[in-house]
Amino acid sequence: MKKLGIKEIHNFISKNLKDKIFKNYKNYEILSEADLQSHVWQLLFKYFRKKEEKKGLFRVHNEPYHKELKNHPDLVVYKNDKPYIIIELKEWRSSRKKNAANKDVKRLLDAKKHFFEKHKYKIKRGYFMYVSWKPFKNLNEGPKRDGARFLFVIPLVPDDFIPTKQWKDGFKQRSKYIEKP
């Protein structure tokens, strides 16, 4: 079996994973950030089990605590028991959460810097992935300089998706279920 490299993983995350997540979102299977996290974890787990050349080489963990960083990234892919890819996820309906997004992007860049300075270990990629009814214009550009080859901002809903009133109503009804008497 061919060795699984970062380019193949990046292609899967930025294309196949993105398409599958959007399909699930559009079909009301993802209604919250926790749902998003669960779906991404499951898709990554299946991908690595299918593609890895040696069983157990890659592990995908949900919110592992990194003591030195004092934070819980949403998902971390480990290769040979070392952080290989860090993923932060967001789900929201409006673009008012820009400060939270910028905080997560900074957290990813801090993690990269920390592992390189303290352990001389380079994390290969950081991904900030989000689902939103409205795209973020300046967030999609991603970082410059130090983080340009490390951090990738991936909107999981295409720019041409404009939720209709009917779709929004269906989403709201499912996400805030009220029992009828």
C-alpha positions in Angstrom: 0.0 0.0 0.0 1.2 3.5 -0.9 2.3 5.8 1.9 -0.3 8.3 2.9 1.2 11.8 2.6 0.0 15.3 3.6 -0.9 16.2 0.0 -3.4 13.3 -0.2 -4.8 14.1 3.2 -5.2 17.8 2.2 -7.0 16.9 -1.0 -9.4 14.7 0.9 -10.1 17.3 3.5 -10.4 20.3 1.1 -12.5 18.4 -1.5 -14.2 15.1 -0.5 -14.7 15.9 3.2 -16.0 19.3 2.3 -18.5 17.9 -0.2 -19.7 15.2 2.2 -20.2 17.7 5.1 -22.1 20.1 2.9 -24.4 17.3 1.8 -25.1 16.4 5.4 -25.6 20.0 6.4 -28.1 20.6 3.5 -30.0 17.4 4.6 -30.4 18.7 8.2 -28.0 16.1 9.6 -25.8 18.8 11.1 -27.6 21.2 13.3 -24.9 22.3 15.7 -21.2 22.6 16.2 -21.2 19.3 18.1 -22.9 17.6 15.1 -20.3 19.1 12.8 -17.5 17.8 15.0 -19.0 14.3 15.1 -19.5 14.1 11.4 -16.0 15.4 10.6 -14.4 13.0 13.1 -16.3 10.0 11.7 -15.3 10.8 8.1 -11.7 11.3 9.0 -11.6 8.1 11.1 -13.0 6.1 8.2 -10.6 7.7 5.7 -7.5 6.9 7.8 -8.5 3.4 8.5 -9.1 2.8 4.8 -5.9 4.5 3.5 -3.2 4.1 6.2 -0.4 1.7 5.3 0.1 0.5 8.8 -2.8 -0.1 11.2 -2.8 2.4 14.1 -0.3 4.8 12.4 -3.0 7.6 12.4 -5.4 8.3 15.3 -8.1 10.9 15.3 -9.1 12.4 18.7 -12.0 14.6 19.7 -11.1 17.5 21.9 -7.8 16.1 23.4 -6.4 18.3 26.1 -2.9 19.7 25.5 -1.6 20.6 28.9 1.2 22.9 27.8 -1.1 24.8 25.4 -3.9 24.8 28.0 -6.6 24.2 25.3 -8.8 21.6 23.7 -8.5 21.7 19.8 -11.8 20.3 18.3 -10.0 17.5 16.5 -6.4 16.4 16.3 -5.0 13.8 14.0 -1.9 12.1 15.4 0.7 10.3 13.4 3.1 8.1 15.4 1.6 9.5 18.6 2.5 13.1 17.7 0.1 15.9 16.6 0.1 15.9 12.8 -3.1 17.9 11.9 -5.1 20.2 14.2 -8.7 21.2 13.2 -10.9 23.8 14.7 -14.6 23.8 13.7 -17.4 26.4 13.8 -21.1 26.4 13.0 -23.2 29.5 13.0 -26.0 31.1 11.1 -24.6 34.7 10.8 -21.3 36.4 10.4 -21.4 38.0 13.8 -19.1 35.4 15.2 -16.0 36.7 13.5 -14.2 37.4 16.8 -14.6 33.7 17.8 -13.2 32.7 14.4 -10.2 34.9 14.7 -9.5 33.5 18.2 -9.6 29.9 16.8 -7.2 30.9 14.0 -4.8 32.5 16.5 -5.0 29.3 18.6 -4.0 27.2 15.7 -1.0 29.4 14.9 0.0 29.4 18.6 -0.1 25.6 18.6 2.2 25.4 15.6 4.6 27.8 17.2 4.6 26.0 20.5 5.3 22.6 19.2 8.2 23.9 17.0 9.8 26.0 19.7 9.4 23.6 22.7 9.7 20.2 21.0 11.4 20.9 17.6 8.4 19.2 16.1 6.5 20.6 13.2 2.8 20.1 12.9 2.0 19.7 9.2 -1.4 21.4 8.9 -4.0 23.5 10.8 -7.5 23.7 9.5 -10.2 26.2 10.4 -13.4 24.8 9.0 -16.8 26.4 9.3 -20.4 26.1 8.3 -22.2 29.4 7.9 -25.3 30.7 6.1 -23.2 33.7 5.0 -19.6 33.4 3.9 -16.8 35.4 5.5 -15.1 37.6 3.0 -11.8 38.4 4.6 -11.5 35.2 6.7 -11.2 33.0 3.6 -8.0 34.6 2.6 -6.2 32.8 5.5 -3.0 33.9 7.2 0.1 35.4 5.5 3.8 34.8 6.2 4.4 32.2 8.9 1.1 30.5 8.7 0.6 30.6 4.9 1.6 26.9 4.3 0.3 25.7 7.6 -3.2 27.1 8.1 -6.1 26.6 5.7 -9.5 28.2 6.1 -12.1 26.0 4.6 -15.8 27.1 4.3 -17.8 23.9 4.3 -20.8 25.6 2.6 -20.2 26.8 -1.0 -20.5 30.5 -1.8 -23.3 29.8 -4.3 -25.5 28.2 -1.6 -28.2 30.6 -0.6 -30.5 29.1 2.0 -34.1 29.6 1.1 -36.7 30.7 3.7 -38.2 27.2 3.5 -34.8 25.6 4.2 -34.0 28.0 7.0 -37.4 27.3 8.6 -36.8 23.6 8.4 -33.3 24.1 10.0 -34.6 26.2 12.8 -37.5 23.8 13.5 -35.1 20.8 13.8 -32.4 22.6 15.7 -34.8 23.9 18.4 -37.3 21.2 18.6 -40.4 22.0 20.6 -42.7 19.2 21.6 -46.3 19.6 20.6 -48.8 18.9 23.4 
